Amino acid sequence: MDPRFRDTFGPELSIGKAVEIMTASFAQVGYSTPGLDARLLLADIAGVKRIEFIVAPERPVGADWQRLTEAAERRLAGEPVARLIGSWEFWSLPFALDASTLVPRPETETVVEAVLAAIDRSSGRDASLRILDLGTGCGAILVALLSELPNAFGIGVDRELGAARLAQANAERNRVAKRAAFIAGDWATAIVGNFDVVVSNPPYVASGAIATLDPEVRCHDPPLALDGGPDGLCAYRSIIADLPRLLAREGTAAFEVGAGQAEAVVALVEGANLRPAIRRDLAGRDRVVLGLPSVRQDTPNKPCDEMRREKHLA
């Protein structure tokens, strides 16, 4: 047991004191959200409700103190909170996780925002859309889109059977399972048909850069979901090469990209005869590359200002 917890954790420990101790310990090792981490662990392990942290901080941890101690030690050793509690929130929706999936990250919500913005400018959210999510992982992007598009149907594909099964469970958990299907496959090789939306957050870390990633990612995310090949672009080449047969005439493609990759993915999108656009995340980084129809019937050369890049768009 870590000495920071050994002398203080026990069944009589109050939740307020537990938060104080864990927050101080997590802050000492440099975690960016130590207080939130502490509260999430208590909520998951001891069933503490959010309001109890405010109105009942004297409540004892009780019989769950040993499990809490183990979780606090594992967090202190670098294991992400999402892995410890086995779930995470994305687009204000809950998603179960396992070892076969990435932890959905806030910046990935930019993909959802970009797709919805494109739909708002074209068919509208009530249209009967077909969505394809390649590399679906826990299903976060597809489930989030289906939650906003009441008449859409989506297919999620992942190379890991376990991930596809977990995504199906997450669709059920978020009440969109009747409009979703999940399969295991190698990108789009087994997929036939035209889709109004093709989305992907593929592996995009260059193989040689994986060793430089933050330990929380490098040591706990599945390598298959990180490794994008020698230059990080292998998955993009494979997926974008299939867009001419996958994407409906007025369809939209959207890809999350890593740092410094937007220009290369833009070139691939242009090679597929689509009109590229780039959307930045809240940190101001190029996060999503879209492939839009070459000719738009509504506003041919006037993409939304927030997505405009004149050097890329006609």
C-alpha positions in Angstrom: 0.0 0.0 0.0 1.3 3.5 -0.9 2.4 5.3 2.3 0.2 8.3 1.2 -2.8 6.1 1.8 -1.7 3.4 4.3 -2.1 5.5 7.4 -5.3 7.3 6.5 -7.5 5.0 4.5 -10.0 2.8 6.3 -13.8 2.2 6.7 -14.3 5.3 8.8 -12.6 7.6 6.3 -15.0 10.3 5.2 -15.5 10.9 1.5 -14.5 14.5 2.0 -11.2 13.5 3.5 -10.7 10.8 0.8 -11.1 13.5 -1.9 -8.6 15.7 -0.1 -6.0 13.0 0.3 -6.3 11.7 -3.3 -6.4 15.2 -4.8 -3.2 16.2 -3.0 -1.5 12.9 -4.1 -2.6 13.1 -7.7 -1.6 16.8 -7.9 1.8 16.0 -6.5 2.6 13.8 -9.4 1.4 16.3 -11.9 -2.1 15.1 -13.0 -4.1 17.9 -14.6 -7.5 17.1 -13.0 -6.6 15.6 -9.6 -9.9 16.6 -7.8 -12.0 15.3 -10.6 -10.0 12.0 -10.7 -10.6 11.6 -7.0 -14.4 12.2 -7.2 -14.8 9.9 -10.2 -13.1 7.0 -8.3 -15.3 7.6 -5.3 -18.4 7.8 -7.4 -17.6 4.5 -9.2 -16.2 2.5 -6.3 -18.3 3.8 -3.3 -21.4 4.9 -5.2 -21.0 8.5 -4.0 -23.5 10.8 -5.7 -22.3 14.2 -7.0 -24.5 16.1 -4.5 -23.0 14.1 -1.6 -19.6 15.6 -2.1 -21.2 19.0 -1.2 -23.9 18.1 1.4 -22.5 15.0 3.0 -18.7 15.1 3.0 -18.7 13.4 6.4 -20.2 10.2 4.9 -17.8 7.3 5.6 -16.3 5.4 2.7 -17.2 2.2 4.5 -16.6 -1.3 3.2 -15.3 -0.1 -0.1 -12.2 1.5 1.4 -9.8 -1.3 0.3 -11.0 -1.2 -3.3 -10.7 2.6 -3.2 -7.1 2.3 -1.9 -6.2 -0.1 -4.7 -7.7 2.2 -7.3 -5.9 5.3 -5.9 -2.6 3.4 -6.0 -3.2 2.3 -9.6 -4.1 5.9 -10.5 -0.9 7.2 -8.7 1.1 4.7 -10.8 -0.3 6.2 -14.0 -3.3 4.1 -14.9 -6.0 6.4 -16.4 -9.2 6.9 -14.5 -11.3 5.8 -17.5 -9.5 2.4 -17.4 -10.0 2.1 -13.6 -13.7 2.7 -13.8 -14.3 1.0 -17.1 -16.3 3.8 -18.7 -16.1 7.4 -19.9 -18.4 10.1 -21.1 -18.4 11.4 -24.7 -20.9 13.8 -26.1 -22.6 13.7 -22.7 -23.3 10.0 -23.2 -21.9 7.1 -21.2 -19.6 4.5 -22.9 -18.3 1.3 -21.5 -14.6 0.6 -22.3 -12.4 -2.4 -22.4 -8.8 -3.2 -23.4 -9.7 -3.3 -27.1 -10.8 0.3 -27.3 -9.4 3.8 -27.0 -10.7 6.1 -24.3 -12.8 8.6 -26.2 -11.3 12.0 -25.9 -12.9 15.5 -25.9 -11.2 16.6 -29.0 -12.9 13.8 -31.0 -16.2 15.5 -30.4 -15.0 17.9 -33.1 -15.7 15.1 -35.6 -19.3 14.9 -34.5 -19.6 18.7 -34.6 -18.2 18.9 -38.1 -20.5 16.2 -39.5 -23.6 17.8 -37.9 -22.6 21.2 -39.3 -22.3 19.7 -42.8 -25.7 17.9 -42.4 -27.3 21.1 -41.2 -26.2 22.8 -44.4 -27.5 20.1 -46.6 -30.1 17.5 -45.9 -31.0 18.5 -42.3 -31.0 16.3 -39.2 -34.4 14.6 -39.9 -33.2 13.0 -43.1 -32.9 9.3 -43.5 -29.1 9.1 -43.6 -26.8 6.2 -43.8 -23.6 6.5 -41.8 -20.4 4.4 -41.9 -17.9 4.6 -39.0 -14.6 2.9 -39.8 -12.5 2.0 -36.7 -15.5 2.5 -34.5 -13.8 1.4 -31.2 -16.3 1.7 -28.4 -18.8 3.3 -30.9 -18.5 6.8 -29.5 -18.7 8.8 -32.8 -21.4 6.7 -34.4 -23.6 6.6 -31.3 -23.2 10.3 -30.7 -24.3 11.0 -34.3 -27.3 8.7 -34.1 -28.3 10.4 -30.9 -28.6 13.7 -32.9 -30.0 12.2 -36.1 -33.3 10.5 -35.3 -33.9 8.8 -38.7 -30.3 7.8 -39.5 -28.9 4.3 -39.6 -25.3 3.5 -39.0 -22.8 0.7 -39.4 -19.7 0.6 -37.3 -16.6 -1.5 -38.3 -13.7 -2.4 -36.2 -10.8 -4.8 -36.7 -11.3 -6.1 -33.2 -14.4 -8.3 -32.6 -14.4 -7.4 -29.0 -14.6 -3.7 -29.8 -17.5 -4.3 -32.2 -19.4 -6.2 -29.5 -18.7 -3.5 -27.0 -19.9 -0.8 -29.4 -23.1 -2.7 -29.9 -23.6 -2.8 -26.1 -22.9 1.0 -26.0 -25.5 1.5 -28.7 -28.0 -0.4 -26.6 -27.0 1.5 -23.5 -27.7 4.8 -25.3 -30.9 3.6 -26.9 -29.8 3.7 -30.6 -29.2 0.0 -31.1 -32.2 -0.4 -33.4 -30.6 2.0 -35.8 -27.1 0.6 -35.6 -25.1 -2.5 -36.6 -21.5 -3.3 -35.7 -19.2 -5.8 -37.5 -15.6 -6.9 -37.3 -13.6 -6.3 -40.5 -10.6 -4.7 -42.1 -11.8 -1.2 -42.7 -14.3 -1.1 -45.6 -13.3 -4.3 -47.4 -16.5 -6.1 -46.5 -18.8 -3.1 -46.9 -21.0 -2.5 -50.0 -23.3 0.4 -50.7 -23.4 4.1 -50.7 -23.3 6.2 -47.4 -24.3 9.7 -46.8 -21.6 10.0 -44.1 -18.3 8.2 -43.7 -16.4 9.0 -40.5 -13.2 7.6 -39.0 -10.8 8.3 -36.2 -8.2 5.8 -37.4 -4.8 5.0 -35.9 -2.6 8.0 -36.8 0.5 7.9 -34.7 3.6 7.1 -36.7 5.1 3.8 -35.6 8.3 5.4 -34.4 6.5 8.0 -32.3 4.5 5.6 -30.2 7.4 5.4 -27.7 7.2 9.1 -27.1 3.5 9.2 -26.2 2.2 10.1 -22.8 2.5 6.9 -20.6 -1.3 7.0 -20.0 -1.7 6.5 -23.7 1.4 4.4 -24.5 0.9 1.9 -21.7 -2.9 1.6 -21.6 -4.4 2.2 -25.0 -4.4 -0.7 -27.5 -1.4 -0.5 -29.9 -3.6 -1.5 -32.8 -5.7 1.6 -32.3 -2.6 3.9 -32.2 -0.2 2.6 -34.8 -0.7 4.4 -38.1 2.3 2.9 -39.9 5.7 4.5 -40.7 4.2 8.0 -41.4 0.9 7.7 -39.5 -1.1 7.9 -42.7 -1.6 4.2 -43.7 -5.2 4.0 -42.6 -6.2 7.3 -44.3 -4.8 6.0 -47.6 -6.8 2.8 -47.3 -10.0 4.4 -46.3 -9.9 7.4 -48.7 -9.1 5.1 -51.6 -12.5 3.4 -51.0 -14.5 6.6 -50.8 -15.5 6.8 -54.5 -17.4 3.5 -54.0 -18.6 4.2 -50.5 -19.7 7.8 -50.5 -23.0 8.9 -51.9 -22.9 11.7 -54.5 -23.8 14.4 -52.0 -22.1 12.6 -49.1 -19.6 13.9 -46.5 -16.5 12.2 -45.2 -14.8 13.3 -41.9 -11.5 12.2 -40.5 -9.8 13.0 -37.2 -6.2 13.8 -37.8 -3.1 14.2 -35.6 -0.7 17.1 -35.2 0.8 18.1 -38.6 -1.3 15.6 -40.6 -4.0 17.8 -42.0 -2.3 18.9 -45.2 -1.4 15.3 -46.1 -4.9 14.1 -45.5 -6.3 17.1 -47.5 -4.2 16.0 -50.4 -5.6 12.5 -50.2 -9.2 13.8 -50.0 -8.5 16.0 -53.1 -7.2 12.9 -54.9 -10.6 11.3 -54.3 -12.3 14.2 -56.1 -13.8 15.7 -52.9 -13.6 19.3 -51.7 -11.6 19.4 -48.5 -12.2 21.5 -45.4 -10.5 21.6 -42.1 -12.1 22.1 -38.7 -10.1 23.1 -35.6 -10.8 21.8 -32.1 -11.3 24.0 -29.0 -7.5 24.3 -28.6 -7.2 25.8 -32.1 -5.5 22.7 -33.6 -6.4 21.3 -37.0 -8.5 18.3 -35.8 -10.8 17.2 -38.6 -10.4 17.0 -42.4 -13.7 16.8 -44.3 -14.3 15.6 -47.8 -17.3 17.5 -49.1 -19.1 17.1 -52.5 -17.2 18.8 -55.3 -20.3 20.7 -56.3 -22.8 21.8 -53.7 -26.3 22.6 -54.9 -27.1 25.0 -52.1 -24.0 27.2 -51.6 -21.5 26.0 -54.3 -18.5 27.9 -53.2 -19.5 29.2 -49.8 -18.6 26.7 -47.0 -19.4 27.6 -43.4 -16.9 30.3 -42.2 -15.8 28.2 -39.2 -14.6 25.5 -41.6 -13.2 27.7 -44.3 -9.6 27.3 -45.5 -9.4 29.3 -48.8 -6.2 27.6 -49.8 -8.0 24.3 -49.8 -11.5 25.2 -50.8 -12.6 26.3 -54.3 
